Amino acid sequence: MTHSVLLAEDDRPIRTALERALTLEGYRVTAVADGIQALAAAHRERPDVILLDVMMPGIDGLQVCQVLRAEQDRTPILMLTARVETADRIAGLDAGADDYVVKPFEVEEVFARLRALLRRTTAGTATDEGGAGAGPGVTDEAEEAEGPYDARAADSGVVEAADLRIDGPSRRAWRGERELELTRTEFELLELLARNAGIVLDHSTIYDRIWGYDFGPGSKNLAVYVGYLRRKVDVPGSRPLIHTVRGVGYVLRED
């Protein structure tokens, strides 16, 4: 199946190189140079995935992302950013982006992240069409092949851990009476931790289950997402649920 990509990048050499590489990889590419063109193309083309530069003239990538999400457009968005500070990456996630790549980047990393986003979208669509199943981004094959997983929770699509309640089919989550506003990746990460409450999940397992690709020990991607998820789940005054096990990974539990 050929997937369509909307590429928005104001740097002409980068845009041209990425457009050529994506086309050779088998994608149908629409390439634009600014945020206004990106919004117009998103409305016109309805791409399968969007590759969006943060720093663009006029309307920047964050604003494009915010507009699309406000319109309830759930197209997966991969942000391209030259900003390496955690706060800047969090701004992209807060705007509704699903993932990000920091410049300079290897094109193979871009391909890997695009494949992961498209796999999750395809799996989520299949689950919606087939009824309540394992929840977003989890296929039957993955359930059989993976280790830690609560199949009983998958039967109903609802997961409960501590005072968390997660509804997989509707992609909604609550802590107590408070509904959590989560991006796609945040939701899937919280669901994975909740389904395996009390079990320490190592970095490789989480990367494989959420992104479908292990970005290696030097990547800060997971730490950024966990940190941002904590801001929404473990608010001041509540008992912390998401814990770091140094040198291993993360676990959801009540201490």
C-alpha positions in Angstrom: 0.0 0.0 0.0 1.3 3.4 -1.0 1.0 6.0 1.7 0.8 9.8 1.1 3.0 12.2 3.0 2.6 16.0 3.4 6.0 17.5 3.8 6.2 21.1 5.1 9.7 22.5 5.3 10.9 26.0 4.4 14.6 25.1 3.9 14.7 24.3 0.2 17.7 21.9 0.2 16.2 19.9 3.1 12.8 19.9 1.5 14.1 18.7 -1.8 16.3 16.0 -0.3 13.5 14.7 1.9 11.0 14.8 -1.0 13.4 12.8 -3.2 14.2 10.3 -0.4 10.6 9.7 0.5 9.6 9.3 -3.1 12.4 6.7 -3.6 11.1 4.9 -0.5 7.7 4.6 -2.2 5.7 7.4 -0.6 3.4 9.8 -2.5 4.8 13.2 -1.5 3.2 16.7 -1.5 6.0 19.2 -0.5 5.2 22.8 0.6 7.4 25.6 1.9 5.3 27.3 4.7 2.5 26.8 7.2 -0.2 28.4 5.1 0.5 26.1 2.2 0.7 23.2 4.7 -2.8 23.8 6.0 -4.2 24.2 2.5 -2.6 21.0 1.4 -3.8 19.1 4.6 -7.4 20.2 3.8 -7.1 19.4 0.1 -5.0 16.2 0.1 -6.0 14.4 3.4 -2.5 12.8 3.7 -1.8 9.6 5.6 0.9 11.3 7.6 2.4 14.8 8.0 6.1 15.7 8.2 6.1 19.2 9.7 9.0 21.6 10.3 8.6 23.7 13.5 10.3 26.9 12.3 8.5 28.2 9.2 7.6 31.8 8.1 4.1 33.1 8.7 2.3 30.2 10.4 4.9 28.0 12.1 4.7 24.2 12.5 3.3 24.4 16.1 0.4 26.6 14.9 -0.3 24.3 12.0 -0.5 21.4 14.4 -2.7 23.3 16.8 -5.2 24.3 14.0 -5.4 20.7 12.6 -6.0 19.3 16.1 -8.6 22.0 16.8 -10.4 20.8 13.7 -10.4 17.2 15.1 -7.9 16.2 12.4 -6.1 13.2 13.8 -3.6 12.7 11.0 -0.3 11.5 12.5 2.2 14.4 12.7 6.0 14.0 12.9 7.7 17.3 13.8 11.1 18.3 12.5 12.9 20.6 14.9 16.3 22.2 15.3 15.5 22.9 18.9 17.1 20.4 21.3 15.8 21.7 24.6 13.3 19.5 26.4 10.8 22.4 26.8 10.8 23.0 23.0 10.1 19.3 22.3 7.4 19.3 24.9 5.8 22.4 23.1 5.5 20.3 20.0 3.9 17.4 21.9 1.5 19.8 23.6 0.4 21.2 20.3 -0.7 17.7 19.4 2.3 16.2 17.5 2.7 12.5 17.7 6.5 12.4 17.5 9.5 14.5 16.6 13.0 14.3 15.0 15.8 16.6 15.9 17.9 18.2 13.2 20.4 17.2 11.9 18.9 13.8 11.4 19.5 10.6 9.5 16.9 10.0 6.8 16.6 6.3 8.0 15.4 7.6 11.4 12.7 9.6 9.7 11.6 6.6 7.7 11.5 4.5 10.9 9.4 7.0 12.8 7.0 7.4 9.8 6.6 3.6 9.6 5.9 3.4 13.3 3.2 6.2 13.1 1.6 4.5 10.1 1.6 1.1 11.8 -0.1 2.5 14.8 -2.7 4.3 12.7 -3.4 1.2 10.6 -3.7 -1.0 13.8 -6.0 1.6 15.4 -8.3 1.7 12.3 -8.5 -2.1 12.2 -9.5 -2.2 15.9 -12.2 0.4 15.3 -13.6 -1.6 12.4 -13.4 -4.9 14.1 -14.9 -3.9 17.5 -13.3 -3.6 20.9 -10.0 -5.5 21.1 -6.6 -5.0 22.4 -6.9 -1.2 22.4 -5.1 1.3 20.2 -2.0 0.2 18.2 -2.0 -3.4 19.4 -2.7 -6.2 16.9 -3.6 -9.8 17.7 -0.2 -10.9 16.5 1.5 -8.5 18.9 -0.6 -9.8 21.8 0.6 -13.4 21.1 4.2 -12.4 20.6 4.8 -10.0 23.4 5.5 -10.8 27.0 3.7 -8.7 29.6 0.1 -8.0 28.7 -3.2 -8.3 30.5 -5.5 -10.2 28.0 -8.4 -10.0 30.4 -8.3 -6.2 30.3 -8.1 -6.3 26.5 -11.4 -8.3 26.4 -13.4 -5.4 27.6 -11.1 -2.7 26.3 -11.2 -1.0 29.7 -8.2 -1.0 32.0 -8.2 0.0 35.6 -5.1 0.5 37.8 -5.0 2.4 41.1 -7.4 5.3 40.5 -6.8 5.3 36.7 -9.5 4.2 34.3 -8.6 3.8 30.6 -11.1 3.1 27.9 -9.2 1.8 24.9 -12.0 1.8 22.2 -12.9 5.5 22.9 -9.3 6.5 23.6 -10.2 8.3 26.9 -8.6 8.1 30.3 -9.4 9.4 33.8 -7.6 9.7 37.0 -10.3 9.6 39.6 -13.0 11.9 38.3 -10.6 14.0 36.3 -10.4 13.2 32.5 -6.9 13.4 31.1 -6.2 15.3 27.9 -3.7 13.1 26.2 -2.0 13.0 22.8 -2.1 9.7 20.8 1.4 8.7 22.0 0.7 9.7 25.6 -2.5 7.6 25.6 -0.8 4.5 24.3 2.1 4.9 26.7 -0.2 5.2 29.7 -2.3 2.3 28.5 0.7 0.1 28.2 2.0 1.0 31.7 -1.5 0.5 33.2 -2.1 -2.9 31.5 1.2 -4.0 33.1 0.7 -2.2 36.5 3.4 -3.4 39.0 5.6 -4.8 36.2 8.8 -2.9 35.3 8.9 -2.4 31.5 12.4 -1.9 30.1 13.2 0.8 27.6 13.4 -1.6 24.6 10.0 -3.1 25.4 8.4 0.3 25.5 10.0 1.5 22.4 9.0 -1.6 20.5 5.4 -1.5 21.7 4.8 2.2 21.3 7.0 3.2 18.4 7.8 -0.2 16.8 11.5 0.7 16.8 14.2 0.9 19.4 16.0 4.2 19.1 18.9 3.0 21.3 20.3 3.9 24.7 21.3 7.5 23.7 17.7 8.5 22.8 15.9 10.9 25.1 12.6 10.4 23.3 11.0 8.1 25.9 12.1 10.2 28.8 10.5 13.3 27.3 7.2 11.5 26.8 7.2 10.0 30.3 8.0 13.4 31.8 5.2 15.0 30.0 2.8 12.2 30.9 3.7 12.7 34.5 2.7 16.3 34.3 -0.8 15.3 33.4 -1.2 12.1 35.5 0.8 12.8 38.7 -0.4 16.3 39.4 0.5 18.0 42.7 -1.5 16.7 45.6 -2.0 13.2 44.0 0.0 10.1 44.8 2.6 9.5 42.1 1.9 6.5 39.9 4.6 6.6 37.2 8.0 5.6 38.6 11.5 5.4 37.1 13.5 2.3 37.7 17.0 3.6 37.1 18.9 1.7 34.4 15.9 -0.4 33.6 12.7 1.4 32.6 9.4 2.5 34.0 6.5 1.1 36.1 3.1 2.2 37.1 2.2 1.4 40.7 1.0 2.9 43.9 3.7 3.2 46.5 
